[in-house]
Amino acid sequence: MKIIFSYLRRIRRKVLYWIWLRKISNSPDITLDTDATVVVILLSYKRMQNIEPIVSSVLKCRFVKKIIVSNNNPEVDIHQWLTTDDSRIKIINQPARMPSGVRWHLADKEPSEYYIAIDDDLLIYPKQLKGLFECLIREPEIPHGLFGSNIQLPDPGNGKKLHLSYYKRKEMEVDTLHSIYAVSRSHVDNIFFYLSKLRENTEIRSDIFYNKECTLLSVGDDILTSFCGLGQPKIHDFGCLVFCKTGNDPGIAIHQRENFWDCRLKITKAIKVFQVSEMAQVD
């Protein structure tokens, strides 16, 4: 029975993918009733076939002043996969494979009031991007997204794995955003503030950082992003979310890696402990 359901899910994803391709190709350009603009950051790993259509969808949004495409797979020539010619596209070829947290280093170097980061397995519609950006403009104090989860930290006697409840197509607060992140400049600054605090934590530093300089987390930049506002992040409902069929494939999906959940648990606990300490000092 599980095999049948898995097969049907894959068929559904393929159908949604082709519907998405057709709709974005026929979509008119989209504008806002404001002069606000946003920088979009898209990381490319092993889903090269998604890059061109995602970029095409994003470029339908005239309020996007730049889309940064970071090629994190140095074995691939991204120009073979991304042929769209638009002055708003900026391609960065990384010298080595980088974890997803590199997107905030790219954002830090790009002057803007607002940023939206998109994972390469989320096939976004222009209207969804517009709706999400408008939410950020209305409430810039917190990060916004379309897909998220609430965290239940494990009891000491129940193992170490986090228990997550996932939500999409809802209007609600969540603990952690996934797949797409709409943030302000101050949020980016706060991400680096939390990175500095994690760097000072000698008990877990060697377990959670990707490089010896401790500037990039191995996993979990979505956790930092979700904690960087003045309140809990929110997700919003702007229609069906379409994900790539390889979203859960081992060797492609990051959450299939060894020690993934243990690393995320350490990051979550460390940030929560720091926040409690900060609140106690204020009181």
C-alpha positions as CSV (number, residue, x, y, z in Angstrom):
1,M,0.0,0.0,0.0
2,K,2.9,2.4,0.8
3,I,4.4,1.8,-2.6
4,I,1.1,2.7,-4.3
5,F,0.7,5.9,-2.3
6,S,4.4,6.8,-3.0
7,Y,3.8,6.2,-6.7
8,L,0.6,8.3,-6.7
9,R,2.4,11.2,-4.9
10,R,5.1,11.2,-7.6
11,I,2.5,11.2,-10.4
12,R,0.7,14.1,-8.6
13,R,4.0,16.1,-8.4
14,K,4.7,15.5,-12.1
15,V,1.2,16.8,-13.0
16,L,1.6,19.8,-10.7
17,Y,5.0,20.5,-12.2
18,W,3.7,20.6,-15.8
19,I,0.8,22.8,-14.7
20,W,3.2,25.1,-13.0
21,L,5.4,25.3,-16.1
22,R,2.5,26.2,-18.3
23,K,1.1,28.8,-16.0
24,I,4.3,30.7,-15.5
25,S,5.0,30.7,-19.2
26,N,1.6,32.4,-19.8
27,S,1.7,34.6,-16.7
28,P,1.8,38.4,-17.3
29,D,4.3,40.6,-15.5
30,I,3.3,41.5,-11.9
31,T,3.7,44.8,-10.2
32,L,3.0,46.3,-6.7
33,D,1.2,49.4,-5.7
34,T,4.4,50.6,-4.0
35,D,7.9,51.4,-5.0
36,A,9.4,48.7,-2.6
37,T,11.8,46.3,-4.3
38,V,13.4,43.0,-3.2
39,V,16.5,41.0,-3.8
40,V,15.8,37.3,-4.4
41,I,18.5,34.6,-3.7
42,L,18.3,31.2,-5.2
43,L,20.9,28.5,-4.4
44,S,21.5,25.8,-7.0
45,Y,22.8,22.3,-5.9
46,K,21.7,19.2,-7.7
47,R,18.3,20.3,-9.1
48,M,19.8,22.2,-12.1
49,Q,16.6,21.5,-14.2
50,N,14.6,23.7,-11.8
51,I,16.8,26.8,-12.0
52,E,15.7,28.2,-15.4
53,P,11.9,27.9,-14.7
54,I,12.2,29.3,-11.2
55,V,14.2,32.2,-12.4
56,S,11.7,32.8,-15.2
57,S,8.9,32.8,-12.6
58,V,10.7,35.3,-10.4
59,L,11.5,37.6,-13.3
60,K,7.7,38.0,-13.9
61,C,7.7,40.1,-10.8
62,R,8.8,43.6,-11.7
63,F,9.4,44.5,-8.0
64,V,12.3,42.1,-8.0
65,K,15.3,44.3,-8.6
66,K,17.9,41.5,-8.6
67,I,18.0,37.7,-8.5
68,I,21.2,36.2,-7.3
69,V,21.8,32.6,-8.5
70,S,24.5,30.9,-6.5
71,N,25.9,27.8,-8.2
72,N,27.0,25.6,-5.3
73,N,27.9,22.6,-7.6
74,P,31.3,23.4,-9.1
75,E,31.1,20.3,-11.2
76,V,28.3,21.8,-13.3
77,D,28.4,24.8,-15.7
78,I,25.3,26.6,-14.7
79,H,25.2,28.6,-17.9
80,Q,24.2,25.4,-19.7
81,W,21.1,25.3,-17.5
82,L,20.3,29.0,-17.2
83,T,20.2,30.8,-20.5
84,T,17.7,33.5,-19.7
85,D,19.2,36.9,-20.6
86,D,18.1,39.6,-18.1
87,S,20.1,42.4,-16.5
88,R,18.5,41.5,-13.1
89,I,20.2,38.1,-13.0
90,K,23.5,37.8,-11.1
91,I,25.3,34.4,-11.3
92,I,27.9,33.5,-8.7
93,N,29.9,30.3,-9.2
94,Q,31.1,29.1,-5.8
95,P,34.6,27.5,-5.8
96,A,33.3,24.6,-3.6
97,R,30.0,23.2,-2.5
98,M,28.6,25.5,0.2
99,P,25.8,24.9,2.8
100,S,22.6,26.8,2.5
101,G,23.7,29.5,5.0
102,V,25.8,31.1,2.3
103,R,22.7,32.8,1.0
104,W,22.8,35.2,4.0
105,H,26.4,36.0,3.3
106,L,25.3,36.9,-0.2
107,A,22.4,39.0,1.1
108,D,24.8,40.8,3.5
109,K,26.8,42.0,0.6
110,E,23.8,43.2,-1.4
111,P,22.3,46.5,-0.4
112,S,18.5,46.1,0.0
113,E,15.8,46.7,2.5
114,Y,14.1,43.3,1.7
115,Y,15.3,39.8,0.7
116,I,13.5,36.6,-0.3
117,A,15.5,33.3,-0.3
118,I,14.1,30.4,-2.2
119,D,15.1,26.7,-2.0
120,D,15.7,25.0,-5.4
121,D,12.9,22.4,-4.8
122,L,10.1,25.0,-4.4
123,L,8.5,25.9,-7.7
124,I,7.1,29.3,-6.9
125,Y,4.3,31.1,-8.7
126,P,4.7,34.9,-9.4
127,K,1.5,35.7,-7.5
128,Q,2.8,33.7,-4.5
129,L,6.0,35.7,-4.5
130,K,4.0,39.0,-4.7
131,G,1.7,37.9,-1.8
132,L,4.6,36.9,0.4
133,F,6.5,40.2,-0.3
134,E,3.4,42.2,0.5
135,C,3.1,40.4,3.9
136,L,6.7,41.4,4.7
137,I,6.1,45.0,3.7
138,R,3.0,45.2,6.0
139,E,4.8,43.4,8.9
140,P,8.6,43.8,8.6
141,E,9.3,43.0,12.2
142,I,9.1,39.3,11.6
143,P,10.2,36.8,8.9
144,H,7.5,35.4,6.6
145,G,7.1,32.2,4.5
146,L,4.7,29.8,3.0
147,F,5.7,26.6,4.7
148,G,6.7,26.0,8.3
149,S,6.8,23.8,11.3
150,N,6.3,23.8,15.0
151,I,8.9,22.3,17.2
152,Q,8.5,20.0,20.2
153,L,11.8,19.5,21.9
154,P,12.3,15.9,23.1
155,D,12.2,14.9,26.7
156,P,15.6,13.6,28.0
157,G,14.2,10.0,28.2
158,N,12.6,10.0,24.7
159,G,15.6,10.2,22.5
160,K,17.2,13.2,20.8
161,K,15.2,13.6,17.7
162,L,13.1,16.8,17.3
163,H,9.4,16.2,16.8
164,L,8.0,18.6,14.1
165,S,4.5,19.3,12.9
166,Y,4.5,20.7,9.4
167,Y,2.0,23.3,8.1
168,K,1.3,24.9,4.7
169,R,-1.6,26.7,3.1
170,K,-2.5,28.3,6.5
171,E,-2.3,31.8,8.0
172,M,-0.5,31.1,11.3
173,E,2.6,31.6,13.4
174,V,5.2,28.8,13.3
175,D,8.5,28.1,15.0
176,T,10.5,27.4,11.9
177,L,10.1,28.5,8.3
178,H,11.1,26.1,5.4
179,S,11.7,26.4,1.7
180,I,11.2,30.2,1.3
181,Y,12.1,33.0,3.6
182,A,11.1,36.7,3.3
183,V,13.2,38.9,5.6
184,S,14.3,42.5,6.1
185,R,17.8,43.9,6.4
186,S,17.6,43.9,10.2
187,H,16.7,40.2,10.1
188,V,19.9,39.5,8.1
189,D,21.9,41.5,10.7
190,N,20.3,39.4,13.5
191,I,21.2,36.2,11.7
192,F,24.9,37.2,11.9
193,F,24.4,38.2,15.6
194,Y,23.1,34.6,16.4
195,L,25.9,33.1,14.4
196,S,28.4,35.0,16.6
197,K,26.7,33.7,19.7
198,L,26.8,30.1,18.4
199,R,30.5,30.6,17.6
200,E,31.1,31.4,21.3
201,N,29.5,28.1,22.4
202,T,32.5,25.9,22.6
203,E,30.5,22.8,23.6
204,I,28.7,22.5,20.3
205,R,30.8,24.7,18.0
206,S,32.7,21.8,16.3
207,D,29.5,19.9,15.8
208,I,27.4,22.5,14.0
209,F,29.8,24.6,11.9
210,Y,30.7,23.7,8.3
211,N,34.1,25.4,8.3
212,K,36.9,26.0,10.7
213,E,36.3,29.8,10.6
214,C,32.8,29.1,12.0
215,T,31.1,31.4,9.6
216,L,28.7,28.8,8.1
217,L,26.5,26.3,9.8
218,S,26.5,22.7,8.4
219,V,22.7,22.8,8.5
220,G,20.1,24.9,10.2
221,D,20.3,28.4,8.7
222,D,16.5,28.2,8.5
223,I,16.4,28.0,12.3
224,L,18.5,31.1,12.6
225,T,16.3,32.9,10.1
226,S,13.2,31.9,12.0
227,F,14.5,33.3,15.3
228,C,15.8,36.6,13.8
229,G,12.6,38.7,14.1
230,L,10.9,40.4,17.0
231,G,8.3,37.6,17.2
232,Q,7.5,34.3,15.8
233,P,7.6,34.0,12.0
234,K,4.3,33.6,10.0
235,I,3.3,31.5,7.1
236,H,0.6,32.5,4.6
237,D,-1.7,30.8,2.1
238,F,-1.4,32.0,-1.5
239,G,-2.5,28.7,-3.2
240,C,-1.0,25.3,-3.8
241,L,2.7,24.9,-3.1
242,V,4.5,22.9,-5.8
243,F,7.6,21.0,-4.8
244,C,10.1,19.2,-7.1
245,K,9.7,15.4,-7.2
246,T,13.3,15.0,-5.8
247,G,12.4,16.9,-2.6
248,N,13.0,13.8,-0.4
249,D,15.5,11.9,-2.4
250,P,18.6,10.6,-0.5
251,G,21.8,12.3,-1.8
252,I,19.8,15.4,-2.8
253,A,17.6,16.3,0.1
254,I,19.7,17.7,2.9
255,H,17.5,16.3,5.7
256,Q,18.5,12.8,4.6
257,R,22.1,13.4,5.7
258,E,23.6,11.7,8.8
259,N,23.4,13.7,12.0
260,F,21.1,16.2,10.4
261,W,18.5,16.2,13.2
262,D,21.1,16.0,16.0
263,C,22.7,19.1,14.6
264,R,19.4,21.0,14.4
265,L,18.5,20.0,17.9
266,K,21.8,21.5,19.2
267,I,21.3,24.7,17.4
268,T,17.7,25.1,18.5
269,K,18.5,24.4,22.2
270,A,21.5,26.8,22.1
271,I,19.4,29.7,20.7
272,K,16.5,29.1,23.1
273,V,18.9,29.1,26.0
274,F,20.5,32.3,24.8
275,Q,17.1,34.0,24.4
276,V,16.0,33.0,27.9
277,S,19.3,34.4,29.3
278,E,18.8,37.7,27.4
279,M,15.2,38.0,28.7
280,A,16.4,37.4,32.2
281,Q,18.9,40.1,32.0
282,V,16.3,42.6,30.7
283,D,14.0,41.7,33.6
